[in-house]
Every structure is written in C-alpha cells, then in structure tokens.
Amino acid sequence: MTRTKFQEELQLLLNSVRVMGVNLEDTLDRVIDNLEKKDVEVAQEIINGDDKFDSDEVNIEKQCLELVLTQTPVATDWREIASCLKLVGDMERIADHCSDISQYTLKLAEKPAVELPENFMRMLKVMREMVYDSITAISENDVELAQKVMATDDAVDDYFAEMRQQLTTVMMQQPQQVPQYVDYLMIAKYVERIADHATNIAQWVLFVVKNELKN
C-alpha cells in the first residue's frame, strides 16, 4: 500500500468515526426529548437501534486493524488509529447508556407521572453539550474544546450528587413515589456515565494532537 493509499484509507476511517458520532448525537437528542414525552414506541426504537452502534464499532475496529496490518504506520498515524479504537468504544458505551435510559423511560411510562427532579433537565443539557463538543473536538482536533469538555465533567458530577440527595429526601417524604424516583436516580447515574465517556473522548484529542494522556 502506497503512502497516498494509506492516507485515503485513514480518511475513510475517520469519516466512519464522524458518521457514528453524528448518529450518536441524533440518538442522544431523541433520548432526552423522550424523557419528557415518554413515548413507548420511540423508547423501543432507541433500544432496538443499539445493535447498529455495536456493528459500527466492530466495523471501525476492522478498519483500524487493516490499516495497521497493511502498512507500518508512523507515530502520528498510530495516535490517530489508537484514538479511533478507543473513542469508538466510548461512543458505543454512550449508545448503550442511551438504550439503558430508554429502558427506564419505558418503566416510567407505566407509572403515574411525578414532578421532574430539580435540575434534572439542566444536567441532561450539560451532558448533551459535552457529548457534542467532544465529538466536534475529536473531528477537528480542537484542543481548547476538548479541555472545555474535561473541565465541565465536574459540573455533571455535582448535579448528580445534588440530585441523589434531593431524591433521597423526596422518597422519604413521598414513599408512594419511590418507584418513579428510583428510575430517575438510575437515569441520572447513566447521564453521569455518559459525561465520563465524553470526557474520555476529549482526552484522546490531547493524545492525537499533543501526544498527551490525562489520568
């Protein structure tokens, strides 16, 4: 494989990652929107759609391995390929958590509606922005945007800690609503995990651009 051919294949790999990222953003928007609507059909579609992300991850991993096996990459190439392998894993986990949240959306749809926990939608909005920014950062090798994502992770952690305390109090005061608020607490935990994966993606930008890995 010539160097030119290698670069063409590398661009195809990066494009596959971008497409997966765009599809993930769309799924995440549907998940967040449906947490308010609680449409059973939409929730089931999101759950069923998780297999596509699993397939995308496998296909991208194959592209990475083919690049490694057909030509010895230089250092910069290795960082690009390694980051693709790692970040698609994080994107697939985000997709898994979208499915997990939709499972709880189905549970909530079967129960009497309760008031949303304070700052619940704000936490979702911050997480969503982190995911969007991390995917943009890895697509454009934007170090500043990646650093913004990493700095924002603490805000989501704070929201989760606050919400856990609030929900504990509410469940003590309104025991009849415990099942619904347990569902919301589980959803909030998945939101926190998604934010962690967005942070992981952002960290790989530093690896690609500056050859730095953050712990």
HUDA-V182641 format. One record per backbone hydrogen bond with DSSP energy under -1.0 kcal/mol. NH is the residue of the N-H (numbers start at 1). CO is the residue of the C=O. If there is no record, write none. Layout:
# HUDA-V182641
{{NH:CO} {NH:CO}}
This chain:
# HUDA-V182641
{{6:2} {7:3} {8:4} {9:5} {10:6} {11:7} {12:8} {13:9} {14:10} {15:11} {16:12} {17:13} {18:14} {19:15} {20:16} {21:17} {22:18} {23:19} {24:20} {25:21} {26:22} {27:23} {28:24} {29:25} {30:26} {31:27} {32:28} {33:29} {34:30} {37:33} {38:34} {43:39} {44:40} {45:41} {46:42} {47:43} {48:44} {49:45} {50:47} {51:48} {54:50} {55:51} {56:52} {57:53} {58:54} {59:55} {60:56} {61:57} {62:58} {63:59} {64:60} {65:61} {66:62} {67:63} {68:64} {69:65} {70:66} {71:67} {78:74} {79:75} {80:76} {81:77} {82:78} {83:79} {84:80} {85:81} {86:82} {87:83} {88:84} {90:86} {91:87} {92:88} {93:89} {94:90} {95:91} {96:92} {97:93} {98:94} {99:95} {100:96} {101:97} {102:98} {103:99} {104:100} {105:101} {106:102} {107:103} {108:104} {109:105} {111:108} {120:117} {123:119} {124:120} {125:121} {126:122} {127:123} {128:124} {129:125} {130:126} {131:127} {132:128} {133:129} {134:130} {135:131} {136:132} {137:133} {138:134} {139:135} {140:136} {142:137} {146:142} {147:143} {148:144} {149:145} {150:146} {151:147} {152:148} {155:152} {156:152} {157:153} {158:154} {159:155} {160:156} {161:157} {162:158} {163:159} {164:160} {165:161} {166:162} {167:163} {168:164} {169:165} {170:166} {171:167} {172:168} {173:169} {174:170} {177:174} {178:175} {181:177} {182:178} {183:179} {184:180} {185:181} {186:182} {187:183} {188:184} {189:185} {190:186} {191:187} {192:188} {193:189} {194:190} {195:191} {196:192} {197:193} {198:194} {199:195} {200:196} {201:197} {202:198} {203:199} {204:200} {205:202} {207:203} {208:204} {209:205} {210:206} {212:206}}
